[in-house]
Each structure stands twice: as structure tokens, then as C-alpha cells.
């Protein structure tokens, strides 16, 4: 297997390193606290020898900070509460949610998907955690009469404090380098003054901490005075402060009187304490609030499939169907607005944004956040007074704050959700606003409207097709109809049956299933759309009608297991039909076929002998986590050499068809499928293969546009077509005897 240099980077495996040092320091410190016996000549740390402040001063600062944090949280919470209740209780599956909070929130698993950012955040966050423990131990030592900072533990403690102060400065340096000395563009998409204040402020806190420690070492007479009372530096405990100690030695060169050193220590201590508490106070007013909001949002993260959109209950009884006003969002969605840190990761991977189309997930969230801040207090006040909260804002949230074209540009591919380090779920928020556009305002692109009309009248979204649901069966002999006794229903889907290019894919899957000896049947003319395009386009009402009808059909026919061509159908059956009591075992054809190859029921013996670039479809890969099965198929095809595309697996780029954009005209600088086709061409492979009929259609359109010369042009194929050639050879599979069930013969088909 060969691959281009991947855009994705493996996460930095530092989970254990986040908290182990801090916990280790605290355990050792409290162990030392039990060793209270006096030891003659033992060095003890004296923090307030210089009378820099009354012992209560730090606690007054802490009380003020706590009050400020509580005030800030309540100020945010009053705005979140204008939202609606969540569809799923956040108090269910607590152990799972706690694991999310630790893994995603505290250990910052998603942050580490960017190696540089992972190391930078580890340095900064671990230094904050560890230095907080250091400060807490000093407080215990000084204010509770437990003198445990002494002897060998004092040496370790001194070293440890300086080490993580240095680690923090390394993190700050990395942040400064990325922001000011590189062309790392995404952090400048929404740059604000507060961003500079956060980075530079933390750097000053750490630097002044070293200066305070250095001056304490230089000025503390009870430890470092010689017989004559002159200030000197011993070679005892101080050298363990390997940063502060050299600074103290440097100060000694100036031969300052003790009073001046003590005065400088007094000023530096107050500067450090003031800067520290002021920086922590920024949590209330800046994006530093993600220190708390990220773990909370990880705890609140949905526990069902990321491919499942919410069901609107009791549609017939509702006056408003989607989200057209800020108060129509759930309180959890409003909470997510405050969790956003404006890092730009979502926008950086958004296929629409990459193609110059009018969607930036980051700016969408930030625009909603600003709108909440503008109208939220008035909405809350009017709501308490019993007034009409929808008349509060002079601007329309959907249409003015968030443009229609912004919402329609979304591919619902989930790349933004996958990359967000604070677990914001952009896609449900966008689809909720689409629902308002479609069901409340009837504002949608004409081509999308046409697809929805076709769904209502013809049972599929395709306009102008002359194909029938059974056209693909021609030339295959007898095709078994599903009668409830077979193991599997082979679900062909609208694209597999009604799009000319996809008929060979459907035939290939059918022949491979038959060759494997699988017990299966098809619905033929009884197939109808499962409603996925309607749901993604925002017509939840139509989707629910189609879904309920098909669930009823499946139950009547005793369908237990389903094999699909299309990842969108796969996701709908697997993740969304359970909302309608439709519980079925669902396999994508790549999962079934890879299993058939492994158990020997299929044998790939004919060599292909070409490089193949594999494209991960969003709804099979990123949203449902099926990455291995398709690659295993390619690896078992003789002569096929898998070439990974630059954006692959969870970082794969959408083909451009998702979110109903198969039936929309694109608005922007480029077409998304052209961007992805260019990446396929750059692999140098002879074929680009995928597992989705939408993706194949997008490549069939995009490849000629970016590679006009036919000679040497990369050719798009479904992975089933590749396997068909490897199993049957160039001639394809011959018809076998039909299964012992009712079948559709060539003469019976409607054309």
C-alpha cells in the first residue's frame, strides 16, 4: 500500500501525561505532610518572610475571583435558559458522559488531532494544572500549620515548580510563534484583542512567577544568610529551582542591599498575584471560558449516533416546525454557542468553505452567539411578562443574521463536528434552521423543491429519469423477490435503480451477493425512497411520512437484516429508523463483501494491476466509522495497489453531494466535487473508487472538469465494480439458478 503524505496527523499520545505529574506532586506533598517531626538543620520554605501581604490577602483575591466566575456563569446561564428543553435527557448514561468529559474535555482528545496544537495545549494546560497544585501546597504549608515543604521533598517541589513553569512558557512560545511568526491563517479569521491579551498575559504570569521565586531565593535571610548576615546563595536547596536559581545568581552580581532585594520581591509578588488573578478573571469575558465549557459540553455530548438528526414530535400539532428564532433552539444548542473558541478548525475542513462557497461553520456559530447576546435579555424579559418573544428582534435570525445561502451550502458531512475540539454539533443546528426555511417559510432552491415534489409524487427525488425500479435487473436472469424467508433484504435505493451510471454498481453487488451464496431478495417495484433527502433538505414532515410507511412495509415483510448500496440509506436505516420503531441489522455492501472474502465464500483471483485511490464517503466513514472493510477488499484484490488520498478516513473530504446538494445548484467560486476530484487526480492513480453512488456521480462530473484530456484520465468506480472484475474477470458473472423464492424474470419487468 502506498500513500501520499496524509493531511491528518496521528494524535499525540499524552493522555497519561496530562494529570499524572500533578497527581504525583500532590500525593508526594501530602505524604510529606505526615512527616512533621523537626529535623535539625533542615531547610524549610518560608513564603511570607518578607511580609509581602497579610495571610488573608490571597484568599480575598480568591473569593473575588470565585464571585466573578459565579457571576459570569449565571450571566451566561440566563441566556441559555431562553432555549427549549433538550430532546434527550442529559442525566442519562452518566458513566458514558463522564468518560466523554474526561477524554474529550480534560484530556482534550480532539485538540491533539493537530499535533502542534496538541503539544502546545498540553504545555499550557498541564502547567496551569500543576502550578495550581503547587500553589495549593504552599497554602497548606503556610496557612494550616503543616510544614511539609522541607528536606528532600522541598528539593523535589522546587524543581517541579520550575519545570512546569518552563513547560508553560514553551506552550506560550509555541502559541506566539503560530500567531505572529507563521502563515497559519485560520487563527486570524476572527482575531480579537482578547486573543493577544490571553497569550501575552499568561506569559507575563509565568515570567513574574520565576522572578518572584528568584527574588525570594536571593532575599530570604533565614535560609541563605551567612554568619555575617550578608545575602548569599547556598548550593543546597536553591539549585533545584533550575530556572529561578540562575536568575537569583544574576541578581547577586549587582550586589544589591538586602532591603532593595526585599523591596523588589515585594513589588514582584504583588505584580504576580495581580496578574494571575486578573488573567483568571478573563475566563468570564473571553474565550478562556472554554476551560470550563469544553468539559461540560463533552459531558452533554449526545450519546446516540452522530448520523441521527432529531425527530420533531407531534408535527401535526405544532405551529412552528423548525428553528427560526434564537429561543427555538434547545438550551444545549445555546450553550454550544458559548463553548466556541473561534479556533477555525471547523471552517478549515468545511468542503463548502474550501470551495469558496458562503459557509463558515465558525462564523455561523459566532453570528448566532452575537445574536443571542443582542436579543437574549429582551427575549427573557418579554417571556417573563407573557409577551410575544418572536417580535423582540428587528432582524430575522434566518435570512438576516444567517443567510439562506449559508444554510443551503452545508453538506451535512460532519467534518466540522468531527474536528471541533469543544464538541459543538453544527449540523443539527443548520438542519433545524433549514426546517424553518422549508416548512415554515417555503424558501428553498427551486431544484431542491423539485426533488421534494418528486419524492411526494413519484417516491424518488430524480427528475426526468425514464428508468424503473427494476431496470437494473435486465440481463441478470431471475432475481429473487424478498418474501420474508431470506436472510437479507438487498436494498437497491433510488440512486442505485434510477441513475444510469449507478446501474452497473447495483448489478455488480447483486452478482457478488449471488456468487457468495447469500440468502437474499429485493423489493423491486415495492421499493420507495426512505426519505433521507427530505430530512437533510429540511422537510421533516415528508420524511416522517416516508419513514413510517417504509417501516411498516419492512415489518409486514419480516425484514430483519438489510444490505444497502448507499451509505445514506445505510445511515437512515441504522441510525434514524429506530426513532420510528424500525430496528434492523444494517450492513453496507462493503461490510458484507469484505466478510465474504475473508470467509472464502468469495474469491478474488483475477488481477487488476492498477493503482486505486480510495475516497471515504462521509456517511459510511466519518459518520458511521466504517473505514477498514472497504480497504480490506482492495487489499484482497490481486494486483490492486491502494493509494490513500491526502484527506482520508476521518479527515476525508466530502464529494459535494451530501445534505441534499445533489439536487441544488452550487453558489460560490468552485464546485466541491471539482476540489475533491483534483485531490484524486494528484494521487497519480488510474482509478478512484468509493462506496457511494452519490460520490461516483460527483467524480463522473468532476474528473473531466479538472482533467480534460481523456488519455490517462483517472476513472471513477464503485468498490463493488472493482471486486466484480477481480472475482469474475473481464467478462463478468454468469447467471445462476435463482433462490427458491418468487423471482422477477426478464419478461416480467416494466421498462
Secondary structure, DSSP 8 states (H G I E B T S, - for coil): -EE---SS------HHHHHHHHHHHHHHHHHHTT-----TT--B--SSTT--S-TTHHHHHHHHHHHHHHHHHHHHHHHHTTSB--SS-TTSSHHHHHHHIIIIIIS-TTGGGSHHHHHHHHHHHHHHHHHHHHHHHHHHHHHSS---SBHHHHHHHHHHHHHHHHHHHHHHHHHHHHHHSS--GGGGTT--HHHHHHHHHHHHHHHHHHHHHHHHHHH-HHHHB-TT--B---SSSGGGSTTHHHHHHHHHTT---HHHHHHHHHHHHHHHHHHHHHHHHHHHHSGGGHHHHHHHHHHHS-SS-TT-----SSGGG-S--S--SGGGSBHHHHHHHHH-----HHHHH-HHHHTTBS--HHHHHHHHHHHHHHHHHHHHHHHHTT--GGGS-SS-TBTTTB-HHHHHT-----HHHHH-TT---HHHHHHHHHHIIIIIS----HHHHHHHHHHHHHSSS-SS----TTGGGTTS--EEB--S-SSEEEE-HHHHHH-GGGHHHHHHHHHHHHHHT--EEB-GGG----SHHHHHHT-HHHHHHHHHHHHHHHHHTT--EEEES-HHHHHIIIIIGGGGT---EEEEHHHHHHHHHHHTSS---S---SEEEE---TTTTTTT---HHHHHHHHTSTT-EEEE-SS-GGG----S-TTTGGGS---BSS-HHHHHHHHHHHTT-SEEEES-HHHHHHHHHHHHHH---STT--EEEEHHHHHHHHHH-TT--------SS-EE-GGG---
